[in-house]
Amino acid sequence: MVMKNNQLERVSDELQKTLDLEAKNPSANRKDEVANLLNSQRFLDDYDACIWWNGCYYCKDESNNWYCIKCTF
């Protein structure tokens, strides 16, 4: 089952700022990792970037909104 970002809750404004700062590092992009984790490249077509932060994967859509995709705890 593939989730669309309208089924995910946007992160808080504070976390949004933190993730934007982290994503400025080109090596932070984990989009391929998330695709493998979810076994779905199609899911990631909706996102511009994905990063790992504090135990969770977050992805950013074309509207610059971040969503928590999966946490490991």
MMTF fields as JSON, N, C-alpha, C and O atoms, coordinates in Angstrom:
{
  "mmtfVersion": "1.0.0",
  "mmtfProducer": "UNKNOWN",
  "numBonds": 291,
  "numAtoms": 292,
  "numGroups": 73,
  "numChains": 1,
  "numModels": 1,
  "chainsPerModel": [1],
  "groupsPerChain": [73],
  "chainIdList": ["A"],
  "bondAtomList": [4, 2, 8, 6, 12, 10, 16, 14, 20, 18, 24, 22, 28, 26, 32, 30, 36, 34, 40, 38, 44, 42, 48, 46, 52, 50, 56, 54, 60, 58, 64, 62, 68, 66, 72, 70, 76, 74, 80, 78, 84, 82, 88, 86, 92, 90, 96, 94, 100, 98, 104, 102, 108, 106, 112, 110, 116, 114, 120, 118, 124, 122, 128, 126, 132, 130, 136, 134, 140, 138, 144, 142, 148, 146, 152, 150, 156, 154, 160, 158, 164, 162, 168, 166, 172, 170, 176, 174, 180, 178, 184, 182, 188, 186, 192, 190, 196, 194, 200, 198, 204, 202, 208, 206, 212, 210, 216, 214, 220, 218, 224, 222, 228, 226, 232, 230, 236, 234, 240, 238, 244, 242, 248, 246, 252, 250, 256, 254, 260, 258, 264, 262, 268, 266, 272, 270, 276, 274, 280, 278, 284, 282, 288, 286],
  "bondOrderList": [1, 1, 1, 1, 1, 1, 1, 1, 1, 1, 1, 1, 1, 1, 1, 1, 1, 1, 1, 1, 1, 1, 1, 1, 1, 1, 1, 1, 1, 1, 1, 1, 1, 1, 1, 1, 1, 1, 1, 1, 1, 1, 1, 1, 1, 1, 1, 1, 1, 1, 1, 1, 1, 1, 1, 1, 1, 1, 1, 1, 1, 1, 1, 1, 1, 1, 1, 1, 1, 1, 1, 1],
  "groupList": [{"groupName": "MET", "atomNameList": ["N", "CA", "C", "O"], "elementList": ["N", "C", "C", "O"], "formalChargeList": [0, 0, 0, 0], "bondAtomList": [1, 0, 2, 1, 3, 2], "bondOrderList": [1, 1, 2], "singleLetterCode": "M", "chemCompType": "L-PEPTIDE LINKING"}, {"groupName": "VAL", "atomNameList": ["N", "CA", "C", "O"], "elementList": ["N", "C", "C", "O"], "formalChargeList": [0, 0, 0, 0], "bondAtomList": [1, 0, 2, 1, 3, 2], "bondOrderList": [1, 1, 2], "singleLetterCode": "V", "chemCompType": "L-PEPTIDE LINKING"}, {"groupName": "LYS", "atomNameList": ["N", "CA", "C", "O"], "elementList": ["N", "C", "C", "O"], "formalChargeList": [0, 0, 0, 0], "bondAtomList": [1, 0, 2, 1, 3, 2], "bondOrderList": [1, 1, 2], "singleLetterCode": "K", "chemCompType": "L-PEPTIDE LINKING"}, {"groupName": "ASN", "atomNameList": ["N", "CA", "C", "O"], "elementList": ["N", "C", "C", "O"], "formalChargeList": [0, 0, 0, 0], "bondAtomList": [1, 0, 2, 1, 3, 2], "bondOrderList": [1, 1, 2], "singleLetterCode": "N", "chemCompType": "L-PEPTIDE LINKING"}, {"groupName": "GLN", "atomNameList": ["N", "CA", "C", "O"], "elementList": ["N", "C", "C", "O"], "formalChargeList": [0, 0, 0, 0], "bondAtomList": [1, 0, 2, 1, 3, 2], "bondOrderList": [1, 1, 2], "singleLetterCode": "Q", "chemCompType": "L-PEPTIDE LINKING"}, {"groupName": "LEU", "atomNameList": ["N", "CA", "C", "O"], "elementList": ["N", "C", "C", "O"], "formalChargeList": [0, 0, 0, 0], "bondAtomList": [1, 0, 2, 1, 3, 2], "bondOrderList": [1, 1, 2], "singleLetterCode": "L", "chemCompType": "L-PEPTIDE LINKING"}, {"groupName": "GLU", "atomNameList": ["N", "CA", "C", "O"], "elementList": ["N", "C", "C", "O"], "formalChargeList": [0, 0, 0, 0], "bondAtomList": [1, 0, 2, 1, 3, 2], "bondOrderList": [1, 1, 2], "singleLetterCode": "E", "chemCompType": "L-PEPTIDE LINKING"}, {"groupName": "ARG", "atomNameList": ["N", "CA", "C", "O"], "elementList": ["N", "C", "C", "O"], "formalChargeList": [0, 0, 0, 0], "bondAtomList": [1, 0, 2, 1, 3, 2], "bondOrderList": [1, 1, 2], "singleLetterCode": "R", "chemCompType": "L-PEPTIDE LINKING"}, {"groupName": "SER", "atomNameList": ["N", "CA", "C", "O"], "elementList": ["N", "C", "C", "O"], "formalChargeList": [0, 0, 0, 0], "bondAtomList": [1, 0, 2, 1, 3, 2], "bondOrderList": [1, 1, 2], "singleLetterCode": "S", "chemCompType": "L-PEPTIDE LINKING"}, {"groupName": "ASP", "atomNameList": ["N", "CA", "C", "O"], "elementList": ["N", "C", "C", "O"], "formalChargeList": [0, 0, 0, 0], "bondAtomList": [1, 0, 2, 1, 3, 2], "bondOrderList": [1, 1, 2], "singleLetterCode": "D", "chemCompType": "L-PEPTIDE LINKING"}, {"groupName": "THR", "atomNameList": ["N", "CA", "C", "O"], "elementList": ["N", "C", "C", "O"], "formalChargeList": [0, 0, 0, 0], "bondAtomList": [1, 0, 2, 1, 3, 2], "bondOrderList": [1, 1, 2], "singleLetterCode": "T", "chemCompType": "L-PEPTIDE LINKING"}, {"groupName": "ALA", "atomNameList": ["N", "CA", "C", "O"], "elementList": ["N", "C", "C", "O"], "formalChargeList": [0, 0, 0, 0], "bondAtomList": [1, 0, 2, 1, 3, 2], "bondOrderList": [1, 1, 2], "singleLetterCode": "A", "chemCompType": "L-PEPTIDE LINKING"}, {"groupName": "PRO", "atomNameList": ["N", "CA", "C", "O"], "elementList": ["N", "C", "C", "O"], "formalChargeList": [0, 0, 0, 0], "bondAtomList": [1, 0, 2, 1, 3, 2], "bondOrderList": [1, 1, 2], "singleLetterCode": "P", "chemCompType": "L-PEPTIDE LINKING"}, {"groupName": "PHE", "atomNameList": ["N", "CA", "C", "O"], "elementList": ["N", "C", "C", "O"], "formalChargeList": [0, 0, 0, 0], "bondAtomList": [1, 0, 2, 1, 3, 2], "bondOrderList": [1, 1, 2], "singleLetterCode": "F", "chemCompType": "L-PEPTIDE LINKING"}, {"groupName": "TYR", "atomNameList": ["N", "CA", "C", "O"], "elementList": ["N", "C", "C", "O"], "formalChargeList": [0, 0, 0, 0], "bondAtomList": [1, 0, 2, 1, 3, 2], "bondOrderList": [1, 1, 2], "singleLetterCode": "Y", "chemCompType": "L-PEPTIDE LINKING"}, {"groupName": "CYS", "atomNameList": ["N", "CA", "C", "O"], "elementList": ["N", "C", "C", "O"], "formalChargeList": [0, 0, 0, 0], "bondAtomList": [1, 0, 2, 1, 3, 2], "bondOrderList": [1, 1, 2], "singleLetterCode": "C", "chemCompType": "L-PEPTIDE LINKING"}, {"groupName": "ILE", "atomNameList": ["N", "CA", "C", "O"], "elementList": ["N", "C", "C", "O"], "formalChargeList": [0, 0, 0, 0], "bondAtomList": [1, 0, 2, 1, 3, 2], "bondOrderList": [1, 1, 2], "singleLetterCode": "I", "chemCompType": "L-PEPTIDE LINKING"}, {"groupName": "TRP", "atomNameList": ["N", "CA", "C", "O"], "elementList": ["N", "C", "C", "O"], "formalChargeList": [0, 0, 0, 0], "bondAtomList": [1, 0, 2, 1, 3, 2], "bondOrderList": [1, 1, 2], "singleLetterCode": "W", "chemCompType": "L-PEPTIDE LINKING"}, {"groupName": "GLY", "atomNameList": ["N", "CA", "C", "O"], "elementList": ["N", "C", "C", "O"], "formalChargeList": [0, 0, 0, 0], "bondAtomList": [1, 0, 2, 1, 3, 2], "bondOrderList": [1, 1, 2], "singleLetterCode": "G", "chemCompType": "PEPTIDE LINKING"}],
  "groupTypeList": [0, 1, 0, 2, 3, 3, 4, 5, 6, 7, 1, 8, 9, 6, 5, 4, 2, 10, 5, 9, 5, 6, 11, 2, 3, 12, 8, 11, 3, 7, 2, 9, 6, 1, 11, 3, 5, 5, 3, 8, 4, 7, 13, 5, 9, 9, 14, 9, 11, 15, 16, 17, 17, 3, 18, 15, 14, 14, 15, 2, 9, 6, 8, 3, 3, 17, 14, 15, 16, 2, 15, 10, 13],
  "groupIdList": [1, 2, 3, 4, 5, 6, 7, 8, 9, 10, 11, 12, 13, 14, 15, 16, 17, 18, 19, 20, 21, 22, 23, 24, 25, 26, 27, 28, 29, 30, 31, 32, 33, 34, 35, 36, 37, 38, 39, 40, 41, 42, 43, 44, 45, 46, 47, 48, 49, 50, 51, 52, 53, 54, 55, 56, 57, 58, 59, 60, 61, 62, 63, 64, 65, 66, 67, 68, 69, 70, 71, 72, 73],
  "secStructList": [7, 7, 7, 7, 4, 4, 4, 1, 7, 5, 7, 7, 2, 2, 2, 2, 2, 2, 2, 2, 2, 2, 2, 6, 1, 4, 4, 4, 7, 7, 2, 2, 2, 2, 2, 2, 2, 2, 6, 7, 2, 2, 2, 2, 6, 6, 3, 3, 3, 3, 3, 3, 3, 6, 6, 3, 3, 3, 3, 3, 3, 6, 6, 1, 7, 3, 3, 3, 3, 3, 3, 7, 7],
  "xCoordList": [0.847, 0.0, 0.884, 1.816, 0.597, 1.37, 0.573, -0.585, 1.221, 0.556, 0.829, 1.93, -0.141, 0.042, 0.204, -0.235, 0.836, 1.105, -0.157, -0.093, -1.307, -2.538, -3.007, -3.927, -2.385, -2.692, -1.695, -1.859, -0.679, 0.348, 0.172, -0.317, 0.574, 0.458, 1.736, 2.843, 1.558, 2.705, 3.354, 2.669, 4.676, 5.39, 5.166, 4.698, 5.504, 5.347, 6.254, 7.226, 5.929, 6.739, 8.172, 9.118, 8.326, 9.663, 10.491, 11.651, 9.887, 10.592, 10.833, 11.866, 9.906, 10.062, 11.356, 12.118, 11.592, 12.803, 14.057, 15.046, 14.014, 15.162, 15.457, 16.611, 14.43, 14.615, 15.121, 15.945, 14.642, 15.134, 16.634, 17.372, 17.08, 18.512, 19.313, 20.355, 18.839, 19.529, 19.591, 20.597, 18.536, 18.448, 19.383, 19.607, 19.927, 20.858, 22.151, 22.86, 22.458, 23.633, 23.282, 22.421, 23.933, 23.584, 23.694, 22.957, 24.596, 24.75, 23.639, 23.566, 22.776, 21.677, 20.513, 19.672, 20.453, 19.313, 19.313, 20.265, 18.251, 18.112, 16.931, 16.33, 16.61, 15.442, 15.525, 14.526, 16.701, 16.86, 16.66, 16.07, 17.154, 16.96, 15.479, 15.02, 14.74, 13.308, 12.587, 11.683, 12.985, 12.379, 12.6, 11.686, 13.811, 14.095, 13.326, 12.793, 13.271, 12.571, 11.09, 10.52, 10.481, 9.055, 8.794, 7.651, 9.887, 9.776, 8.858, 8.032, 9.027, 8.153, 8.817, 8.874, 9.313, 9.845, 8.704, 8.874, 7.553, 6.403, 5.991, 5.64, 6.032, 5.676, 6.55, 6.07, 7.81, 8.751, 8.682, 9.288, 7.967, 7.816, 7.125, 7.254, 6.397, 5.703, 6.611, 6.188, 7.851, 8.734, 10.011, 10.537, 10.496, 11.728, 12.959, 14.029, 12.821, 13.96, 13.461, 12.325, 14.322, 14.034, 15.3, 16.407, 15.131, 16.276, 15.963, 14.809, 17.029, 16.951, 17.205, 18.209, 16.313, 16.496, 15.922, 14.735, 16.751, 16.311, 15.448, 14.435, 15.869, 15.172, 14.03, 13.34, 13.823, 12.716, 13.175, 14.113, 12.492, 12.661, 11.583, 10.408, 12.005, 11.091, 11.279, 12.398, 10.18, 10.257, 9.541, 8.554, 10.078, 9.597, 8.926, 9.495, 7.708, 6.983, 7.295, 8.089, 6.658, 6.912, 6.443, 6.831, 5.623, 5.17, 6.065, 5.748, 7.182, 8.159, 7.628, 8.078, 6.683, 6.171, 6.83, 6.955, 7.248, 7.865, 6.826, 5.908, 6.989, 6.109, 6.962, 7.986, 6.53, 7.198, 6.716, 5.521, 7.648, 7.315, 7.38, 6.494, 8.433, 8.594, 9.6, 10.642, 9.276, 10.195, 10.619, 9.886, 11.801, 12.342, 12.231, 12.808, 11.512, 11.399, 10.013, 9.745],
  "yCoordList": [-1.19, 0.0, 1.242, 1.346, 2.158, 3.382, 4.535, 4.753, 5.276, 6.435, 7.67, 7.841, 8.498, 9.799, 10.827, 10.606, 11.958, 12.924, 13.527, 14.112, 13.403, 13.896, 12.972, 13.319, 11.798, 10.884, 11.037, 10.425, 11.839, 12.064, 13.446, 14.37, 13.569, 14.857, 15.666, 15.167, 16.914, 17.806, 18.039, 18.116, 18.153, 18.367, 19.791, 20.654, 20.025, 21.351, 22.362, 21.988, 23.635, 24.692, 24.668, 24.901, 24.388, 24.338, 23.207, 23.402, 22.033, 20.904, 21.164, 20.766, 21.816, 22.173, 22.977, 22.708, 23.953, 24.783, 23.947, 24.107, 23.057, 22.188, 21.289, 21.143, 20.697, 19.804, 20.567, 20.048, 21.784, 22.61, 22.855, 22.792, 23.134, 23.356, 22.085, 22.132, 20.968, 19.691, 19.316, 18.78, 19.593, 19.196, 20.001, 19.62, 21.098, 21.895, 21.141, 21.457, 20.153, 19.321, 18.282, 17.433, 18.337, 17.41, 15.936, 15.101, 15.615, 14.212, 13.755, 12.573, 14.67, 14.32, 13.657, 13.019, 13.798, 13.258, 11.733, 11.094, 11.161, 9.707, 9.17, 8.159, 9.843, 9.453, 7.998, 7.279, 7.564, 6.18, 5.19, 4.126, 5.541, 4.679, 4.506, 3.403, 5.608, 5.548, 4.712, 3.942, 4.863, 4.057, 2.568, 1.761, 2.212, 0.805, 0.342, -0.767, 1.184, 0.843, 0.575, -0.382, 1.421, 1.289, 0.388, 0.053, 0.003, -0.807, -0.139, -0.79, 1.187, 1.929, 3.206, 4.205, 3.168, 4.378, 5.321, 6.54, 4.773, 5.612, 6.539, 7.695, 6.039, 6.855, 8.099, 9.19, 7.934, 9.04, 10.034, 11.102, 9.715, 10.662, 11.94, 12.981, 11.869, 13.039, 13.918, 14.983, 13.491, 14.213, 14.666, 13.991, 15.83, 16.383, 15.889, 15.755, 15.618, 15.195, 14.401, 14.566, 13.54, 12.789, 12.787, 12.655, 12.934, 12.899, 12.049, 11.74, 11.688, 10.963, 11.973, 12.686, 12.043, 12.98, 12.383, 12.061, 12.239, 11.867, 10.596, 10.536, 9.589, 8.308, 8.147, 7.128, 9.148, 9.085, 9.528, 10.311, 9.007, 9.493, 10.532, 10.324, 11.658, 12.735, 13.029, 12.985, 13.33, 13.704, 15.028, 15.352, 15.779, 17.128, 17.12, 16.627, 17.674, 17.689, 18.949, 19.791, 19.06, 20.194, 21.521, 22.579, 21.485, 22.708, 23.057, 23.946, 22.352, 22.558, 22.199, 22.752, 21.285, 20.779, 19.438, 18.588, 19.258, 18.01, 17.105, 17.57, 15.801, 14.787, 13.676, 13.291, 13.174, 12.025, 10.781, 10.488, 10.061, 8.894, 7.612, 6.762, 7.483, 6.268, 6.522, 7.14, 6.039, 6.104, 4.688, 3.727, 4.572, 3.247, 2.872, 1.869, 3.642, 3.29, 2.853, 2.522],
  "zCoordList": [0.0, 0.0, 0.0, 0.797, -0.872, -0.993, -0.421, -0.777, 0.479, 1.082, 0.236, -0.288, 0.108, -0.523, 0.578, 1.707, 0.257, 1.318, 1.916, 2.997, 1.249, 1.866, 2.986, 3.727, 3.117, 4.211, 5.351, 6.407, 5.147, 6.15, 6.756, 6.106, 7.995, 8.672, 8.475, 8.675, 8.082, 7.908, 9.261, 10.281, 9.27, 10.529, 11.032, 10.29, 12.295, 12.895, 12.196, 11.538, 12.344, 11.73, 12.254, 11.501, 13.54, 14.137, 13.525, 13.164, 13.413, 12.809, 11.325, 10.786, 10.676, 9.257, 9.054, 8.126, 9.918, 9.818, 10.029, 9.313, 11.01, 11.284, 10.088, 9.686, 9.531, 8.387, 7.167, 6.415, 6.963, 5.854, 5.993, 5.01, 7.212, 7.45, 7.185, 6.531, 7.683, 7.484, 6.003, 5.538, 5.279, 3.867, 2.97, 1.821, 3.468, 2.66, 2.376, 1.42, 3.196, 2.976, 1.904, 2.134, 0.743, -0.344, 0.049, -0.474, 0.954, 1.358, 2.295, 2.633, 2.719, 3.623, 2.892, 3.526, 1.572, 0.829, 0.867, 0.419, 1.4, 1.561, 0.76, 1.126, -0.318, -1.11, -1.58, -1.542, -2.021, -2.475, -1.332, -1.523, -0.139, 1.035, 1.352, 1.651, 1.282, 1.582, 0.528, 0.853, -0.721, -1.79, -1.53, -1.698, -1.12, -0.811, 0.418, 0.441, 1.429, 2.664, 2.403, 2.928, 1.594, 1.294, 0.09, -0.22, -0.584, -1.791, -2.815, -3.453, -2.956, -3.861, -4.361, -3.646, -5.579, -6.189, -6.569, -6.535, -6.928, -7.311, -6.183, -6.422, -4.952, -3.799, -3.741, -3.435, -4.029, -3.905, -5.048, -4.969, -6.094, -7.195, -6.734, -7.377, -5.628, -5.081, -4.23, -3.78, -4.001, -3.084, -3.775, -4.661, -3.346, -3.896, -3.154, -3.749, -1.864, -1.046, 0.145, 0.591, 0.651, 1.875, 2.724, 2.203, 4.02, 4.915, 6.143, 6.439, 6.841, 8.105, 9.207, 9.176, 10.175, 11.28, 12.55, 12.613, 13.544, 14.885, 14.914, 15.609, 14.149, 14.179, 13.196, 13.207, 12.34, 11.373, 9.987, 9.84, 8.99, 7.623, 7.358, 7.66, 6.786, 6.414, 4.94, 4.428, 4.256, 2.847, 2.626, 3.286, 1.67, 1.364, -0.007, -0.981, -0.076, -1.348, -2.151, -1.731, -3.309, -4.205, -3.623, -4.118, -2.591, -1.907, -0.724, 0.066, -0.611, 0.469, 1.846, 2.849, 1.903, 3.177, 3.473, 2.591, 4.717, 5.162, 5.81, 6.485, 5.592, 6.173, 6.772, 6.209, 7.909, 8.515, 7.778, 7.752, 7.185, 6.38, 7.206, 7.12, 8.001, 8.81, 9.919, 9.699, 11.114, 12.251, 12.613, 12.377, 13.184, 13.486, 14.951, 15.369, 15.732, 17.157, 17.509, 18.664]
}
